[in-house]
């Protein structure tokens, strides 16, 4: 499965290179690539209890985003959760941090629950078997979210407490989204033998995640003040990937 994660990394890097840095999809792709590299680097160490299952989940999870990218490039309809990001990706009134948060919301609140259920079905596992590793990934994502906010949110010398971007940035977090996603996993798993119920719940998650992403992408300023560029490029030789599991919950 690690080979498939490598393929995901290659596709994300290629996508990052082909898009203008200020493009909203590029902003999210850069942030997502950093997270995927971090998880990939930890698969060979003692971090995860079932690294093969984590690798498969990582691949299935990323596949949903990449499928949305492919659909958009082909002029096909993308899932509701991704429509706001693809529709507003070039809006100069949307700050890069908004693009990153909207992409995270779409991917975590909709794609992640479906990916966990699909992975469990493929491997013949109940979701509880992945719960500990799911929690461990939270540590990686929390660090990534903090880095994204630090790199994309202007410093206090440029913003004051009343700035709309400050309030918007405080309305959504990875931790809350992943907690909600796990609740969705349990609900989806409970109804997955009942296809109509499963499809209805999945569709509701899709629409709900799309609504959240749309709110996160509401323009805060007039055109031309889109804030700083996307995440800075990786240093020569690629990003630094930590192989330790420090700061993550123990098994």
N, C-alpha and C positions, 0 to 999 in steps of 0.2 A: 504493500500500500504506500510505502514512502516514495516509490517511483511515481505514483499518481499525484502525490502532493508536489513533487518536483515539477510535474507537468502543469499543475495549477499555477505554481510560481512563475513558470516560463510564460504562461498566457497572461498573467497579471502584469509582468514586466513589459511584455510586448504591447499590451494595451496602454500602459502608462507612457511608453515612448511615443505612441502614435497620436496621442491627444495633446492639445494645447494645455499648458500648466493651469490656466485659469478656468478651464472647462470644469463644470461641476462633477462630471463623471470621473475626470482625471483626479480631482481632489480626493474623492472617496477611494478611488482605486489605489492611490498612493498610501493612504492610511490603512487600507485593507491588506495591501502587500506587506507592509511592515508587521502587521499582526500575524499573517500567515508565515512569514519568515521566522518570527519568534517561536511560534508553535512548532514549526518544522525542526528548528534547532533543538527543541527539547524532546523530540520523539525518541531519540537514541539514548537519553539519560534516564534517571530514576524518577522523573517528574510524574509520569502518568502510570496508573495501575494497569491499563490496557492500551498501550500505545498503538496497536493495530486498529482497535476500534476508534481511537481518536483520529488516526490518520484517515480512516474511511469516512468518519463524520466530517472532517475538515474538507475532504474531497467532494462529498455530496453537497455540503453547505456552499462551498465556493461555486460548484456547478450551477446552482440556481442563479447566482448573480451573473455568471458568465453567459448563461442561457438568455438572460434578460438583455445583456449587451448584444448578443448575436441577433436576437429578435429585433432590437432597435436598428441595428445596422442593415438588416434585411427589410426594414420597413414594415415589420409585423407588429402586432399589438403586444405590448409588454404587460406583465402583471400589474395590478392596480397599485401595489406597494411601491413599484419603481417608476410609475408614470410621472409623479411630481418632479423627481430628480432629472429624468430625461427631458421633460418638457421645459424646465427652467435652468438647465445646465449652463446657458450662456447669458443669463439675466445679470446685467451689471449692477443691479440694485440688491443682489443677494450676496452676502459675505461668504468667503470660502468656508468658514467654520460651519455655516448653515448647511452647505453641501455635504460636509463630512458627517454632521449629526443626522441629517435626513437619510443619507445612505445607510448609516448604522441602524437607524430606526427601522427602515424597510427590511434590512437583512436580518436583524435580530428578532424583530417582533413577528415577522411572517416566515422568512426562509428557514430560520434556525429550528423552530418547532417541527416543521415538516421534515427537515433533514435528520433530526434526532429520531423521529418515528421511522423514517425510511431506513436509517442505519440499523436500528433495532430489529426491524423486520428482516433485513438482509442477513443479520448475524444471529438471528434466533434468540435475541435478548429482550428482557423487559427494560424499560427506561431506567429503573432503579439501579441496574447493573452499570449504567454510565454516569450515575449521579455524582460520584466522587470526582471523576475526571472532568465532568461538566463544571463542578465548582472550582477545580484547579485552573481551568481555562479562564475563569472570571478574573484571576489575578493578572493574567496576561492582558486581557482586554481592559482592565482598569488602568494598568500602566499605559496602554496604548491610547486610551481616551485622554488621560492626563497629558500625554505628549502632544496629541493633536490640539488640545485646547491651548497648551502653552505656545505651540508654534503658530497657531492661526488666530488666536485672540489677541488683539492689540494690548499693549501694556497699559498700566494705570495712568501713564502720562498722556495717553491718547484717548482714553475712555474715562467717564466718570460713572458713579453708581447709578445714575439715572439713564444711562445709555440703553436703548432698546436691546442691543446685542448682549449686554450683560444679563438682562432679564431672560432673554430667550435661551442663552447658554445654560441658565440654571434650571430650565424647565424639563430637561431630559437628561438621563444618565444611563450608562451601560448597565450598572448594577440593577437599577429598577427594571430596565427592559429585559434583562436576562432572567430575573426572578419571575416576571410575567410570562416570559417565553417558556420557562419550565412548567408553570401552571398550564400553559397551552399544550405542552407535550403530554402531560397526564390526561388532559381532556381528550386530545386527539387519540391517544392510545386506548382510552376506554371505549371509544366509539369506532375505532378503525375496522372492526369486523362488520360494521353496519355502513356500507359504502355511501348511501345517501346522506347519512348524518355526518360522516367524515368529510364529504365534499362540501356540505353546507358550512361546517365549522371552519374548514380551510378557506373557503371563500370569504367568510366573515373576517377572519384574521387578515386576509389580503386587503380588503377594503379598509379595515381599521388602521392597519399599518400605513396604508396610503394616505389616510386622513391625517395621521400624525406627521408624516413626511411633508405633506402639503403645508401644514401649519408652521413647521420648522423653516420652510422656504419662503415664508411671507417676506417680501422686500421690506427692508428696514429704512432704506434711504433712497434718494433719487438715483438715476443711472449715473455711472461713472465714478461711484465711490465704493466700489466693490471690495475695498480692503486689501490686505496683503496678498501676494500670490499663494499658490498651493504650497504644500510641504516642500521644503528644500530638497534638491537632489541628494541621493546617497553619495557618500564619499567614494573616492576611487577604491575599487576592490569590493564594493557592496556595503550594505549596512552591517553594523556590528550586531551579532546575535548572541544573546546570553544563553548559555547552556545550563546554567544552574536553575534550580527551582526555588531559590530563596524567596521568601515572602508569600509563597503559595501554601494553601492548607495541606497538612500532612495527611497521609492515608488513614 
